[in-house]
Amino acid sequence: MNVIIFGPPGAGKGTQALKIVKKFDLFQVSTGDLLREQVKNKTDIGKAIENIISKGDFATDDIVNELIKNIVFNPKKKNKLIFDGYPRSLSQAKNLEKLMQKSNQKIDYIFFLNVMRDTIIERIEKRKIIEKRADDNLDTILKRYETYMETTQPVLNFYSKNPNFYEIDGDKEMNEISAKIEQILTV
Ligand code: AMP
């Protein structure tokens, strides 16, 4: 099965994706991690996006679309994908549809982790201490939240009509959220 975990920064997408990866033997596709890897390895893409990411803006659709293409077409990962942080714009969502069709796959579950702004700020402040991410400071968090609201809202409208779309209360405790997701995935 292929899954999308969708929601604002700090919604717990990465944490939930990891749990599902372990339990259902899937591969996590985190565009945030892929982009950070490019920055770390000082590739051309990395140099081009370093400032963009640290300010809380989005990398261009072309860059992220290219990064996920190879993963979608990797036969070892076929029908075992969990997307975390992708798609984040309508153009990315349409691109993913195309890639799925071309590779003979489909998205089986879409989870939207709906979280209040205050919960997000609280969680990212905690994560800052543990993960030391360059984009986890209050100004950037608020900027990332705004960018999410502007650019990602249309993605929500795009997917919410889908019969396999599930809205999850992301303000709940992490274990409660994962129990809910697992319950849906095991039906
Ligand atoms: P994340 O780890 O998902 O919170 O992503 C961290 C940052 O990477 C975001 O704030 C964006 O700057 C960038 N990023 C991650 N995924 C995408 C995407 N699908 N499209 C554009 N930019 C992205």
Residues whose N, C-alpha, C, O or C-beta is under 5 A from the ligand:
A	BS01	AMP	P9 T31 G32 D33 L35 I52 I53 G56 D57 F58 A59 V64 D84 G85 Y86 P87 R88 R144
